[in-house]
Amino acid sequence: MLRLHFHLLRRDPGMMVNLSHRTAIMCICIPTFYLLRQDADYDSLDSQLHLIGNLPFSVSIPLLLRWLRAIPHRCGPFSFGRTTMTLTFQKEVAERITAPPSHHQRSRLSIMAQHLCDVKWSFDLPSSVFVPRPKVDAAVLHLVPLVRPVLDVPFDSLEVVVKSIFNFRRKMIGKGARLLFPERPEFVHQLFSLSGVDSRLRAQQLTLEQWGQLCAAFIQLKNELDL
């Protein structure tokens, strides 16, 4: 007989006197909270843990980024295997997470999530199903960590590149790339020369592979120039 165990967590203000809202939600230490084995085969989907959450809209993005950062290190909830995530987001945020290249909602979240996970849109949640009713609709996404990330680059380096270039999402990517070398703007040309990416593109047009090329070139320049 298959036995499923569900653990429901609810934030209780009376028990969180010394913690802020965000800290209370984001700092649960899963390895000490559950007595689970940490020897799962990462090539399989036999994780003992599944994250299912109706996330508060105000902390959904920081929570997602924290979990994504843990995936390549196989730490936190991902020390138990390829822990799947079924999560609720504000509909606009869900669109940004799932947006393909050239979509108007393509964003930093799209790149960081899709290079680490297989991301699927499960279903919509109209605002009418919530009590009290919010002003916006929501959606449920299902994220499955990939055995290997699409891009062979460090999470933090990729985030720096993506964040800088998306700061000017309506401009050509050459403008945002200047933020990577604030004191040495002459290196921007070298970045695009090394990466082979056209500096006249917009951020939302880039494929994951092109983001990987930019990030690899950025890392190479940083190492060569000791930045």
Stockholm file with secondary structure:
# STOCKHOLM 1.0

chainA/1-227         MLRLHFHLLRRDPGMMVNLSHRTAIMCICIPTFYLLRQDADYDSLDSQLHLIGNLPFSVSIPLLLRWLRAIPHRCGPFSFGRTTMTLTFQKEVAERITAPPSHHQRSRLSIMAQHLCDVKWSFDLPSSVFVPRPKVDAAVLHLVPLVRPVLDVPFDSLEVVVKSIFNFRRKMIGKGARLLFPERPEFVHQLFSLSGVDSRLRAQQLTLEQWGQLCAAFIQLKNELDL
#=GR chainA/1-227 SS CCCCCCCCCCCCGGGCTTSCHHHHHHTCCHHHHSCCCSCCCTTSSCCSCEEEEECCTTTHHHHHHHHHHHTTTTCGGGGGSSCEEEEEEEHHHHHHHHCCTTCTTCCHHHHHHHTTEEEEEEEEECGGGSSSCCSSCEEEEEEEECSSCSSCSCHHHHHHHHHHHHTTTTSBHHHHHGGGSTTCTTHHHHHHHHHCCCTTSBGGGCCHHHHHHHHHHHHHHHHHHTC
#=GC SS_cons         CCCCCCCCCCCCGGGCTTSCHHHHHHTCCHHHHSCCCSCCCTTSSCCSCEEEEECCTTTHHHHHHHHHHHTTTTCGGGGGSSCEEEEEEEHHHHHHHHCCTTCTTCCHHHHHHHTTEEEEEEEEECGGGSSSCCSSCEEEEEEEECSSCSSCSCHHHHHHHHHHHHTTTTSBHHHHHGGGSTTCTTHHHHHHHHHCCCTTSBGGGCCHHHHHHHHHHHHHHHHHHTC
//
